[in-house]
Amino acid sequence: MAEGAVGGRLWLYSNYHCNLVCTYCLTESGPKVARRELDPTTMLDLAREAKGLGFTGVGVTGGEPFLVPEMPELLVELSRVLPVLVLTNGTLFQRALLERMGPLADADVTVQISLDHPDPEANDHMRGPENFRKVVEAVPQLRQRGIRVRIATTVEEEDADDLERLCALHRGLGVSDDDHVVRPIIKRGRAETGDMGVLARYLDLEPELTITADGAFWSPFAPTVRQGLLDTDLLLTRTVRPLQRPLDAMRAVAGARPEGADSTLNIR
């Protein structure tokens, strides 16, 4: 966006609860976690503000966004404002939800699904029972409906053989290499409790304004939870409206970064 200091995508944490309990989850999400949702009207209003401020896209994450009942219809509405990327674990796409996903084929929406390992047992050890099976069934169903799908792989250490087998798998599902992202586990949230991943400070993370029910943060990797408590080390402001206020705070911090201090972690 204008001035170059802040990423062009505004991130929205739709919720914090999830149907899975992944071992490295940034937000300690799970079925019993408080919902802490952004209501759909607020998300739409924030997207409209973002467009007026020069943002070029919206990211929707959680928690598991598709636990929010209105999510398919909300994504279509958001896409009428800005292009949308929605992150999901891919396990909820049963017939009724897939039917409601149909209109996304004509919308500027990309569905990013997590898949971490080419072997079901290893993948499900990190993410939960039946995760692998549900993902490899969901991806073709979404693509058959004309919906763009990306695969996101989160790993502690890259293994060349595992990665090649995973790439062969996603290609077989119809997802190109351009739509496959690989990123490290970040040592925050449940990963920090389990002593997993790499440390990430604000200098390591791209400045991407992120809004949650708790405030505005430096990055979608910032509003993390450890042992039930929200991390505030990367909190920008508790106030999120008007959006100009947290954006100004982010620009002030970004402008104070040492010259040439580009982000060191390749995560998207």
C-alpha positions in Angstrom: 0.0 0.0 0.0 1.0 3.7 -0.1 4.2 4.6 1.8 5.4 1.0 1.5 6.0 0.5 5.3 2.8 -1.6 5.9 1.7 -4.7 4.1 -1.3 -4.4 1.8 -3.5 -7.0 3.4 -5.6 -6.3 6.4 -6.0 -9.4 8.6 -9.2 -10.1 10.5 -9.4 -12.7 13.3 -12.9 -13.9 12.8 -12.8 -16.0 16.0 -10.6 -17.9 18.3 -12.4 -21.2 18.8 -11.7 -24.3 16.6 -12.7 -27.9 16.2 -9.0 -29.0 16.3 -6.3 -28.7 19.0 -3.1 -28.4 16.9 0.1 -28.9 18.8 1.7 -25.7 17.5 -1.4 -23.4 17.5 -0.6 -19.8 17.9 -3.8 -19.0 19.7 -4.3 -22.2 21.8 -7.5 -22.6 19.8 -9.8 -25.6 20.5 -13.5 -26.6 21.0 -13.6 -25.2 24.5 -11.9 -21.9 23.8 -13.8 -18.6 24.2 -15.2 -17.5 20.8 -13.9 -13.9 20.9 -15.5 -13.2 17.5 -15.5 -10.2 15.3 -19.1 -9.9 14.1 -19.7 -9.9 10.4 -20.9 -6.3 10.3 -17.7 -5.1 11.9 -15.6 -7.1 9.5 -17.3 -5.6 6.5 -17.0 -2.1 7.9 -13.3 -2.7 8.5 -12.8 -4.0 5.0 -14.5 -0.8 3.6 -12.3 1.4 5.8 -9.2 -0.6 4.6 -10.0 0.0 1.0 -10.4 3.7 1.6 -7.0 3.7 3.3 -5.2 2.0 0.4 -5.2 -1.7 1.5 -5.3 -4.1 -1.4 -6.7 -7.3 0.3 -8.3 -8.8 3.3 -7.1 -12.0 5.2 -9.6 -13.9 7.4 -8.2 -16.3 10.0 -8.9 -17.7 13.4 -9.5 -20.1 15.2 -11.4 -21.9 12.5 -13.3 -19.3 10.4 -15.9 -21.8 9.1 -17.2 -22.3 12.6 -18.7 -18.9 12.2 -22.2 -19.7 10.8 -22.3 -16.8 8.2 -18.8 -17.3 6.9 -19.4 -18.4 3.2 -21.8 -15.5 2.7 -19.6 -13.1 4.5 -16.6 -14.0 2.3 -18.6 -13.1 -0.8 -19.6 -9.8 0.7 -16.0 -9.0 1.7 -14.8 -9.9 -1.8 -17.0 -7.2 -3.2 -14.8 -4.8 -1.3 -11.3 -6.3 -1.6 -9.8 -9.7 -2.7 -10.0 -12.2 0.2 -7.7 -14.9 1.5 -9.4 -17.2 4.1 -7.3 -19.7 6.2 -8.9 -22.9 7.3 -8.1 -26.4 8.6 -10.3 -27.9 5.8 -12.1 -30.4 8.0 -15.6 -28.9 7.9 -16.5 -29.1 4.2 -19.4 -31.6 4.3 -22.2 -31.4 1.8 -24.2 -28.6 3.3 -21.2 -26.3 3.7 -19.9 -27.1 0.2 -23.3 -26.2 -1.3 -23.0 -22.8 0.4 -19.5 -22.4 -0.9 -20.7 -22.4 -4.5 -21.0 -18.6 -4.9 -17.3 -18.2 -4.0 -16.4 -19.5 -7.5 -17.5 -16.1 -8.9 -15.9 -14.2 -6.1 -12.3 -13.0 -5.6 -11.7 -15.5 -2.7 -8.9 -17.9 -2.2 -9.2 -20.7 0.4 -5.9 -21.6 2.1 -6.0 -25.1 3.7 -3.4 -26.4 6.1 -1.6 -29.7 5.2 1.7 -30.4 6.9 2.9 -33.8 6.0 2.4 -36.3 3.1 1.9 -39.2 5.6 -1.5 -39.2 7.3 -0.2 -40.4 10.7 2.5 -37.7 10.9 0.1 -35.0 9.8 -2.6 -36.0 12.2 -0.2 -36.3 15.1 0.3 -32.5 14.8 -3.2 -31.5 13.8 -5.7 -34.1 15.0 -7.5 -37.3 14.0 -8.7 -37.6 10.4 -7.3 -34.2 9.5 -5.4 -35.6 6.5 -8.3 -37.6 5.1 -10.7 -34.7 5.4 -8.3 -32.3 3.7 -7.5 -34.5 0.7 -11.2 -35.0 0.2 -12.1 -31.3 0.6 -9.6 -29.9 -1.8 -10.9 -31.6 -5.0 -14.5 -30.8 -3.9 -13.7 -27.1 -3.6 -11.8 -27.0 -6.9 -14.6 -28.8 -8.7 -16.8 -25.9 -7.7 -14.3 -23.5 -9.3 -12.9 -22.2 -6.0 -9.2 -21.3 -5.8 -7.3 -23.4 -3.2 -3.9 -22.9 -1.7 -2.1 -25.3 0.5 -0.1 -24.1 3.5 2.5 -26.3 5.1 3.8 -25.5 8.6 6.9 -27.4 9.7 9.6 -27.3 12.4 12.3 -28.5 10.1 12.1 -28.9 6.3 12.8 -32.4 5.0 13.5 -32.5 1.3 12.0 -35.9 0.8 8.8 -35.2 2.7 8.4 -31.9 0.9 8.8 -33.5 -2.5 6.2 -36.1 -1.6 3.9 -33.4 -0.3 4.3 -31.4 -3.4 3.4 -34.5 -5.5 0.3 -34.9 -3.4 -0.9 -31.3 -3.8 -0.2 -31.4 -7.5 -2.3 -34.5 -7.7 -5.1 -32.6 -6.0 -4.9 -29.9 -8.6 -3.0 -27.3 -6.5 0.0 -25.8 -8.3 3.4 -25.1 -6.8 2.5 -21.4 -7.0 -0.4 -22.1 -4.6 1.8 -24.0 -2.0 3.4 -22.0 0.8 5.8 -23.5 3.3 6.5 -21.7 6.6 8.2 -22.5 9.9 6.4 -23.1 13.2 6.6 -19.9 15.2 7.5 -20.2 18.9 4.4 -18.6 20.2 1.2 -19.9 21.8 1.0 -23.7 22.2 4.3 -24.1 20.3 6.1 -22.1 22.9 4.6 -24.1 25.7 5.7 -27.3 23.8 9.2 -25.8 23.1 8.7 -25.9 19.3 9.5 -23.6 16.5 11.6 -20.4 15.9 11.5 -17.2 17.9 9.8 -14.3 16.2 10.1 -10.7 17.3 8.6 -7.7 15.5 11.7 -7.3 13.4 11.2 -10.9 12.2 7.6 -10.4 11.1 6.2 -8.5 8.2 4.1 -5.5 9.4 0.6 -6.6 8.4 -2.2 -4.8 10.4 -4.2 -7.4 12.2 -7.5 -6.8 14.0 -9.0 -9.1 16.6 -11.7 -8.7 19.3 -8.9 -7.6 21.6 -7.3 -4.9 19.5 -4.9 -4.2 16.7 -1.7 -6.1 16.3 1.6 -6.0 14.3 1.0 -9.3 12.4 -1.4 -12.2 12.1 1.3 -14.1 14.0 1.1 -11.6 16.9 -2.2 -11.9 18.8 -1.1 -15.2 20.4 -2.2 -17.0 23.5 0.0 -18.8 26.0 -1.5 -20.8 28.9 -4.8 -19.0 28.4 -3.4 -15.4 28.5 -3.3 -13.1 25.5 0.2 -12.0 24.5 0.4 -8.2 24.2 4.1 -7.7 23.2 3.0 -7.0 19.6 -0.2 -5.1 20.4 -0.5 -1.8 18.7 -3.7 -0.3 20.1 -6.8 -1.6 21.9 -8.8 0.8 19.7 -9.5 -0.5 16.2 -12.0 2.1 14.9 -11.5 4.2 13.1 -9.0 2.0 11.3 -6.8 5.0 10.7 -5.8 5.0 14.4 -4.1 1.6 14.5 -2.7 2.1 11.0 -1.0 5.3 12.2 0.4 3.4 15.2 1.8 0.7 12.9 3.3 3.2 10.6 5.0 4.9 13.5 6.5 1.7 14.7 7.5 0.6 11.2 9.1 3.9 10.5 11.3 3.5 13.7 12.7 0.2 12.5 16.5 0.3 11.8 17.2 1.1 8.1 17.4 -2.1 6.1 15.8 -4.2 8.8 13.7 -6.4 6.5 11.7 -9.3 8.0 13.9 -12.3 8.4 11.3 -15.1 8.5 9.7 -16.2 5.2 6.2 -16.7 6.4 2.9 -15.9 4.6 
